[in-house]
Amino acid sequence: MRKYLIAHNLIALREFKHITSNVMVNEPRHSHHGLSFVANILKEGESAIYYNCRVSKKNGKISICGSTYIKWCLNIYQTTHIIAYQMPGCLIIMLSALLSGDIKKILILFSGPPPTGSAYKQYIKRKIYNNALLYAEEIFAFSSTVKIVNNNKARCNYTAVTADVKYYRDLHDRNKDQIVRASEKYIIVVGDDTRDDQFIYDSLIEIKVPIIRITRDQSLINKIEKYMNVIRGDIILSRISFVDLYRYYATAKAAIYVSRFDAWQPAGATSIAECLACGGIAIAEGNGVIENDYKYNTKRSEINTEIPVIFFDKRNKKDLERAVIECIQYSKEEIVNRRNKSIEFANKYLDVDATYDLFRDII
């Protein structure tokens, strides 16, 4: 029976409150981590071991391991598959190749090596990255920025960052009488510390519509408050339910996405996929990884489809302001049309079931 070793820290994820509950929780499924990902893994094997947690198929419960990294590494000998993420995962893949050659090594990547630090550090990261690509047997890539070296023998499987479209579609069907398909008078910004909050708030300083900042990262609250315009009505919401998140996506004038790392990784792609699945109107910075990935994935499908995300010129505050004003001024007919296009696109390209099917083929 398959036993999975997953190089990730489950307790740090947004499902923290469910650590002692059954893995089959009533929350949207996530494409590459979290409790829904664990449940999907357990369909194929009897257990999953994280840095700090164990999950067994027998009872579906999550228990805290309390393992040191040394104990965790010793578990390599007891597993059949190792699933590793990004640069830390590259090191784990190399370690597992040295300790045991019988493990199937799966590497999940969202970008190439981070272009940060000194020239020497960047060189080391590139060496680690390229060696991990050689040791991995399967590569699961969520971005076109993942470039495979020429002598790599692994199969590279590309997928868009997806969302649980069925979950949000069911929410819409249950709430369509309460959800007004016209927009409410606010803009939302959703996500973690990769968002460029200063750029967004500076760009929209003249906009009269309040900004609602939604995040599950408590440490961001004090950082964001200094940019907010309380008189305008700006607020921060933390750890809201997915039902409430759906309502904000489905009724906001627009959801804005600007990443500090858009030059090298698709930060914000998960939130954009959720936004479109909810029928939200998304505005994102253009000429970066997010736009390129959307173009890449629609091109791979060989279907010529308009991408419903509104892209503004890179690092252009005035163009972001223009895009927001345009959304604020949409007629009811234009709003309904935009929202329908978002949902249609999500159904076609961003369904998490397609990602799960691909991942099951890999493992």
Secondary structure, 3 states (H helix, E strand, C coil): CCEEEEECCHHHCCCHHHCCCECCCCCCCCCCCHHHHHHHHHCCCCEEECCCEEEECCCCEEEECCCCHHHHHHHHHHCCEEEEEHHHHHHHHHHHHHHCCCCEEEEEECCCCCCCCCHHHHHHHHHHHHHHHHHCCEEEECCCCCCCCCCCCCEEEECCCCECHHHHHHHHHHHCCCCCCCCCCCEEEECCCCECHHHHHHHCCCCCCCEEEEECCHHHHHHHHCCCCCCCCCEEEECCCHHHHHHHHHHCCEEEECECCCCCCCCCHHHHHHHHHCCCCEEEECCCHHHHHHHHHHHHCCCCCCCCCEEECCCCHHHHHHHHHHHHCCCHHHHHHHHHHHHHHHHHHCEHHHHHHHHHHHC
